[in-house]
Amino acid sequence: MNVNENLILVNLVASNKIEALQQLAQAALKANVITEQSEYLRSVEKRELEISTNMGNGIAIPHGRSNVVITPYFAFAKMSSPIQWNEESESNVDLIFMLGVPESSEPSEHLRLLSKLAGKLVNDSFVDSLRSLNNQKEAVELFSQLNFEEE
């Protein structure tokens, strides 16, 4: 999966989870990796209702499978300030990775991408690097070093 600079939002301003997800989905629409924003957001929200995608440590990985996803992708947002992710908890999030995969793809594709990303996010120095990003260019350079295809 290639890094798409249009899917990287550094210092994103949003007052809540819904606003952040909408802005990430809007970026996906503009980057032509989804064909319809509302339908994709429904798949993400449906998944979020099943179980929170808040991974702890200020990181959330919302994701969805939908027929409006053209190609597997990830979008990233470093929030300008943390937002509350779940109403029932006081857990705030400042790093968001939104994943999308086509409905027609193998279910294992979705799980593989989640697993790869989660594996990267247990590395404290990588997470510290994400939090110290100042702009999109730095983010592109950091993500270009990752290889989601390698096993």
C-alpha positions in Angstrom: 0.0 0.0 0.0 1.5 3.3 -1.1 1.6 6.4 1.1 -0.9 9.0 -0.2 0.1 12.4 1.0 -3.5 13.6 0.5 -4.6 11.2 3.2 -2.3 12.6 5.9 -3.7 15.4 8.0 -1.3 16.9 10.5 -2.6 19.2 13.3 -6.2 18.4 12.4 -8.7 20.5 14.3 -11.9 18.7 15.3 -14.0 19.0 18.5 -15.1 15.4 18.5 -14.7 12.0 17.0 -17.5 12.5 14.4 -15.9 15.7 13.0 -12.5 14.0 12.8 -13.9 10.9 11.0 -15.8 13.2 8.6 -12.6 15.1 7.7 -10.7 11.9 7.2 -13.4 10.5 5.0 -13.5 13.8 3.1 -9.8 13.4 2.4 -10.4 9.9 1.2 -13.1 11.1 -1.2 -10.8 13.8 -2.6 -8.0 11.3 -2.9 -10.3 9.0 -5.0 -9.9 6.0 -2.7 -13.7 6.0 -1.9 -16.6 7.0 -4.1 -19.0 8.2 -1.5 -18.3 9.7 1.9 -21.6 9.1 3.8 -21.8 5.4 2.9 -18.2 4.8 3.9 -18.7 6.6 7.2 -21.7 4.4 7.9 -19.5 1.3 7.6 -16.9 2.9 10.0 -19.7 3.9 12.5 -21.2 0.4 12.3 -17.8 -1.1 13.2 -17.3 1.5 16.0 -20.7 0.4 17.6 -19.5 -3.2 17.7 -16.4 -2.4 19.7 -14.5 0.8 20.2 -11.5 1.2 17.9 -9.7 3.2 20.6 -6.5 1.2 21.0 -5.2 3.1 24.1 -2.1 5.3 24.3 -4.0 8.0 22.5 -4.4 6.0 19.3 -7.6 5.0 17.5 -7.9 2.9 14.3 -11.4 3.3 12.9 -12.0 1.1 9.9 -14.6 -0.2 7.6 -15.3 -2.5 4.7 -17.6 -1.0 2.1 -18.5 -1.3 -1.6 -17.6 2.5 -1.9 -13.9 1.8 -1.2 -12.0 1.6 -4.4 -8.7 0.4 -3.1 -7.3 -0.5 0.3 -6.0 2.6 2.1 -5.1 4.2 5.3 -5.5 7.8 6.3 -3.8 9.4 9.2 -4.6 12.4 11.4 -2.4 13.9 14.1 -4.9 16.0 16.1 -4.0 19.6 17.0 -5.4 18.7 20.5 -6.7 15.4 21.8 -10.4 14.6 21.5 -12.6 12.3 23.6 -13.1 9.1 21.6 -15.7 7.3 23.7 -18.4 9.1 25.7 -18.4 6.3 28.3 -14.7 6.8 29.0 -12.3 9.6 29.6 -9.9 8.2 27.0 -8.6 10.9 24.7 -7.1 10.3 21.2 -4.6 12.4 19.4 -3.5 9.9 16.6 -6.1 8.4 14.3 -5.5 5.9 11.5 -8.6 5.3 9.3 -8.5 2.1 7.3 -10.7 1.3 4.3 -10.9 -1.9 2.3 -13.3 -2.8 -0.5 -16.3 -5.0 0.5 -15.2 -7.4 -2.3 -11.8 -7.9 -0.8 -10.9 -11.0 1.2 -11.7 -10.5 4.9 -8.1 -11.4 5.6 -7.0 -8.2 3.8 -8.7 -6.1 6.3 -7.3 -8.1 9.2 -3.8 -8.1 7.7 -3.7 -4.3 7.4 -5.0 -3.9 11.0 -2.4 -6.4 12.2 0.5 -4.6 10.4 -0.5 -1.2 11.7 -1.0 -2.4 15.2 2.4 -4.0 15.1 4.0 -0.7 14.2 2.1 1.1 16.9 3.6 -0.9 19.7 6.9 0.6 19.0 7.2 3.6 21.4 9.8 5.4 19.3 7.5 5.2 16.2 4.6 6.6 18.2 6.8 9.3 19.6 7.8 10.2 16.0 4.1 10.5 15.1 3.5 12.8 18.0 6.4 15.1 17.1 5.3 15.5 13.4 5.1 19.2 12.5 3.8 18.9 8.9 2.6 16.6 6.1 6.0 16.3 4.5 7.5 14.9 7.7 4.6 12.4 8.0 5.1 11.3 4.4 8.8 10.7 5.0 8.0 8.7 8.2 5.3 6.6 6.5 7.4 6.0 3.4 9.8 4.0 5.6 7.0 1.5 6.5 6.4 -1.4 4.3 2.8 -2.8 4.7 3.5 -5.4 2.1 6.4 -7.2 3.8 5.6 -10.2 6.0 
